Amino acid sequence: MMKKSMFFVLGAMALMLSACGNKTATENQPAQGNTGGVETTQGNAAAGDTTSSDETVEIKFSWWGGDSRHEATEKAIAAFMEKYPNIKVTPEYGAWTGWEEKQSLNIIGGNAADVMQINWNWIESYSQGGTSFANLEDYSDVLDLSQFPQESLELCKVDGKLMAVPVAMTGRLFYWNKTTFEEVGCPIPTDTDSLLVAGAAFQAYDEEYYPLILQEYDRAIFLVYYLESVYNKPWVVDGQLNYTEAEIQEGLEFLCKLEAEHVIPTLSVVSGDMADSIDKNAKWIDGKYAGIFEWDSSATKMRQAMEESLNKPGQEFVIGDFVKFGDYQGGFTKISMGLAVAGTSAHPREAAMLIEFLLNDPEGIEISSTERGIPCSAKAVEVLNEKGIGDELVRESNEKVINYSKFPLDAKFEHNDLKANPDGVYYKVFGKLSSGETDAAQAAKQLMDGVTECLES
């Protein structure tokens, strides 16, 4: 499977085009822009600068996210360039949909941005033995690595080389539209029974209303959460799937039951909504989909999308309890994302300086706030706490999930062979199961075979 993905990447490279746009990014078109330059004669937060004051340096920074993250990051870039007037930073950003596929082409092809926001699994998938990304320990004179937990740094290494700096830890929680639940007249779910009761109540209220929405990849994470709650064991141990086919089938049958009981819409219904992501889905925005199982670092964009509804103003977005499906606490936490420097960058030191500014410099911290989650950087946490900066929703969510979810995440769980849309294993398995093309027993075997092949590649 890895060979297939690499073949696709190499074959598609010849067709790549550079996307160019304005300040507002669309779902399928990353935005690019430039704002000015930066001088490196001033002292860096970690150490003294080495860039000459008369040399103009240009670097590119790529990231994905929602509108609020884009806005905050552009402001931080502008502040960085004001502080260092001869470093010019060109932003490139967009929504998550299709982002990994596009960026993997750039990484493998040697055309990656100088600074990249990367998913944690990209280190495993695209580092090419530690050559795709620069070893950030080589730039510790301008990037203060002492601010980050050593155990988090170790998770970002390949062959002893630090491929990225961890930005934040994250996990998934249940969030609910309290306004819709009150409108329907049923309590917010806390366990299996109340979730099924909600499905019946929503269906009776309006066939288009559902208490929860789960897309394909959401279902993979939800499945693992359910199984860990029931069996109290991690999904993968020592590179091998830790669940039997029968156990996986049980979890898939539960997902089928949620569809049948009107708890979640079928994937064909979701596809018919014609939205690339839930936060852009009119049914989420207007309260017809009243619950999500989402990363704590994404809570802000989900709430803002709902609160900006023109058809249903004044909706209330709340954090829910972890829904009880068994006797144990399911769920995993992981490094939400990292910031990396391309191994092909002509200006890796300046790129590392931008990372330092975003994660460790008080000015960059203040502007970035909690747009990428609660930071791993001790300095960032200190600044945010002292100034009372950041979204309280994200703070509360992060604390809740870190304290509750104790299982580890295997680095290949998010591998593109598994979660790519539409050709990844998760999309194929859950799509066919939802459409009735396969049953839970067949889907369990397909999921097990696909995950095992990826783990062994």
N, C-alpha and C positions, 0 to 999 in steps of 0.2 A: 504493500500500500504506500509506503514511503517512496518507493521507486516511482510509482505512478504520479505521486504529487510532485516529485522533483522533475519528472519528465514534463508534466504540465507547466511547471514554472519556467523551465528552460525553453520549452517550445513557445510559450506565450510571450517571452521576453522581446522577441522581434516585433511584437505588435504593440508594445507599450507606447503610450503617449503621455506627455506631461500635462497635467491638468492645471488650468489657470483660472482664477476667479477673483471675486471681490471679497469684501469683508464678511459677507453673510454666506456661510457654507450651506450647501444642500446635502440631502442624504447621499447622493451618488456622485457628487462633484466636490473634491477637496478644494478649499480656498487657498489661494496663494497671494501674498502681498509682501511689500517691504516697506520699511518705515524709516530707515536712517542708519547711522553707524555708531560704533562704540569705541571709545579710547580706553586703552588698558594701562594708562600711566598711574591710575589710582590703585590703592591697595585692595586686594581681593579679601573677602571675608575669611578665607582659609589661609592664604599666604600671599606673598608679594607677586605682582604680575611680571610676566616676562615678555609680553608683546611690545614691540617698539611703538612709540607714540605717533610715528609718522607713517605707519603701515596700515592701510585699509584692508580689513579682513571681512569676508562675506561667508556666512554660514546659514544653513537651512535647518528649521526645526519643524518636525512633523508630529501631529497628535490627532487622536479622535476624541469625540465627546459630544455633549449637548451644547446648546447655545450659551449657557452661562459659563461653561468651561472655556469655550472659545473666547468670549469677551474678557474674562479674567486673564487668560494667557496672553492675549494680545496686549493688554495693559501692562502686564509684567515684562513682556518683550520691549515695549516702549520705554519702560523705566530702566531696563538693563542697557539699552542703547543710549539713553541719556547719561547714564553713569559711565559708560565706556564708549565715547563717541566715534571710535573708528572700527567698531565691530558692528557690522550690518547683519541683521537677522531677518531672513525671509520665512514667514510662517506658511505652513501647508496643513490644512485640517479638514475634517469631515466627520460624518457619522460612522458608527461602527460597521454598518452593513457593507460588506465588500472590502472593508479597509485592510484586513489581513492579507487577502488575496493580492491586492495592489501592492502593498508594502513588501510582501515576500518576493515579488518580482524585482523590486528595487534592491533589496538586500542581497539576494542571490546574484543579481546582475551587476553588483558593485555601484549602484546608483542611489544608494540610500541617503536620506538627509543626514547632515552632520550630527544633529541631536534628534533622537527618536524616543517618543513614548512607546514602550513596547509592553505587550502582555508577557506575563512571567513565562509562559510556555514557549515563547519565541526563543528563549535562550536555549532550550532543549532542541527546538525544531530547526533553527536557522543559524546557529552560531558557527557551524562548519568547523568544529574542532577548536573553537575559540579565535577564529580569524575574522568573522563577520563584524564583530564588535571590538572596539578598543579595550584594552585592559585598563580600567579606570584607576587601578593602583599606581599606574605610571604617572598619574596626574594628581596625586594626593597633595602636591604642593599648592594646588589651586582649588582642590575639591576636598573638603574636610570630611573624611570617611569616619572619623571618630564619633560623629553625631548619630550614626546608625547602629542598631543592635548587630553584634557580630554574627548571631545565628541567622539573621535576615540577609546579611552580606554573603554568607556561605551558600545560601540558596540561590544566589545569583552568579555563582562561579562555574566555570568549565575548565577542567585541567588546571585548577589553581589560579585561573585568570578571572578577574572581576568584570563580568560582561555588562553589568548594569547596576545602578543604585536603586534599591527598593524605595518606592514612593510611599506606599501605605499598605496596611493589611486590611483585608475585606472578607466578608461572608454574606450569605443571603438571608434575608428576613421576609416576613409577610407584612405587607403594607395594605391598608384598606381605605376605601372612600367611605368615611363614616356617614356622610350625608346621604349616600345612596342606600346604605343599610337601614338608616332611619326611615327613609322614604318607602322602602320595601316593607319595613316593619319586622325585621329579624335581627338577632344579635350577631355581632362579629364572631366568626368561627374560632374555636380554640382546640377542637379535637375532631375526630372522624365524624362522629354523630352530628355535631353542630354544622360541619361543613356540608353534609348531605341534606340537612334541614334547610340550609341556606339555598342550596340548589333548587329544591322544591319551591321555596318561597319566591325566589327570583323568577322561576318559570311561570308560576301562577300570576305574578305581577306583570311580566312582559317577556315574551319569548326572546327578545333581543337582549335581555339583561342576564348577566352571569356574575356570580360572586367572585370568580377568579379567572384570569387568563394566563395560559402557559403556551409559549411557542415551542418549537422543536428542541432547541438547546435548553430552554427552561425545564422541559420535561425530563431531560437527562439528569439535570441537577436535582430536580424534585424527586425523581426515582431513587437516586442515591440517598437523599435525605430520608425518604420513607423507609428504605431498607436498613439504613443505619439506626433509625428509631426502633425498628422491630428486632434486628439481629445484633446490634451493638458491636459491629466490626467494620473496619474501613473497606472501601471499595477495592483498592489494590494494595497488596503487600509484597514487597521485594520483587516488583516488576511483574506480578501475576495477579490476575483477577481473583478476588477473594470471595466470590459468591457463586453458588451453583446455578445451573440453568433453571432448576425448579424455583429457587429463591427469586431469581430475576423475573421469571414468569409471574410469580405472585405479585411483585411490584407493578408489572405491566397490566395485570388484570385489575389492580386497584385504579390505575390511570383510566382504563376503559370504563370502569364503574363511574368515575368522576364525569366522564363524557356522557354516559347514559343517564346519569342523574342530574344533568344540567348544571353541574358545578363549574365545568370548563367548556368552552366552545370547541367544536371539532376544528382541526387545522384547516379544513376547507372553508369554514366560516371565517376564520381569522384571515386566510388568504384573500377571501372575498372583500375584506375591509380595505384592501388596496393601500396598506400602510407598510413602510419598510421597518418600522419599529413601533413598540407599544406607545411610547411617548408622543408619537406622531399620529396615532390611531384615534379617529374621531370618537369611537365608542369609549375609549379610555378618557379622553378629554372631557366628554359630556356625561361621564358617570355610568354608562351602560355596562362597562367592565369595571367591577368595583374592588378588585383585589389583584395584587401582583406578588410574586416571589422574586425579589430583586436584590442586587448588591447594595450594601449600605452606601457605597460611594456614588451610586446613581440615584439616590433618593431625591436629591434636590431637583434634578431635571424632571423626574416623574411627577413630583408635587407641582412644580411650576407649570408643566403642561396642563395639568388638571385645573389649576387655579386661574389659568388664562382663558378658560372656556367662555365663549360669548353666549352660548345657549343655556348654560347652567352655572352662573356665577355663584361665588360664595361656598364652594364645596370644601369639605374638611378632609385632609389627608392625615392618617394616623398610623403609627407603628403598632403592629399587632403582637400578640404572644406567639411563641413558636407552637405551631399546631401539633398536638400530640397524636401520633399514629401508633405508638408502642410504648414500652416501658423505659426507653432510653432516649438520650438527647442526640438526635441526628444532626447532620450538617458539618461542613468543613469550613476552614478559613484558609486563606492563601494570600500571597503577595498580590495586591490588586494590579499593579503595573510597575514598571521600572523606567528609568531614563537611561538611555544608552548613547554611546558615541559610535558612529560607523567606523569600522576598521579601515575604510577607504577615505576617511575625512582628511582633507589637506590641512585642517586647522583643529586638531583634536584638543589642544590645550584651551583654545577659546571656547570650543564646544563644552568642555568640562567646566569652564567658568560660568557658562550659562546655566548649567545644572546646579552649580553652587549657589548662584543667585536665586534660582527658583526654589530651592529646597532649604538652604541654610542662611541666606541673607535676610535680615529682618524686613527690608523693603519688599523683596520678592515674596516672602512668606505672607506678609500682610495683604498683598494684592491677590495672591493665589488662593488664600484662605483655605477652605476645605473642599475646593472644587475637584480634587483628586482623592478625596477621603481624608481621614485623620492621619497626619503624616507619621512616618517612621522616624524622621529626624527629631532628635531630642531638642535641638534649638528651635525647630518649628513649633513643636508642642509648647515650649516655654513662651514663645512670642504670642501664639494664639491665646494661651491661657491668660497671660499678663494683660493683653489688650481686649480680651473678651471678644475675639474675632472668630467668625466661623458660624456655620449653620448648626444650630442646636439640634436639629433633627438628625444630622449626620453624626454629631457627637454621641447622641443617645443611641443611635442605631449601632454605631461601631462598638461602643461599650457593651451593648446587649449581645451582639453576635460573638464578640471575642470571648465573653464570659460563658456563653452557652455552648457554642460549637467547638468541639475539641478534636475532631478527626482531621487528619492531614489530607492534602490533595496531591494525588500523583501528578507529576509534571506533564504526563502525556494525556491527561484527561481532556485538556483543551486543545489537543493536537488538531491541526487543520484537516487531517484525514478523517477525524471523527466529527468535528463540528462545522465544517465548511458548508455553506449554503449554495447550491442544493445537493452537492455530491457527497457530503460527509455521511458517515455511518449513522449518526444521530438523526439527521434529516430524513434519510431513507427509511430507517427502522420506524421512527415515530410517525412519519408521513403515511407509510403503508398500513400501520396499525390503526391509525385514526380513520383512514378511508375504508377500512374493512378488507383491504387486499390481503392482509395476513391476520392471523389470530395471535393471542398472547404467547402461545407456545412457540409458534414459528418466529415471532419477533424476538423472543428471548434467545433463541439459538442464533439468529442473525446478529443481535447485539453482542452476544458473547463472542462469536467468531470474529466480528469486526474489531472489538476492543482488544482481543487477544492478538490478532494480527498486528495491530498498531503497537502493542506493548513489545512484541517480539521483533519489530522492524529496527 
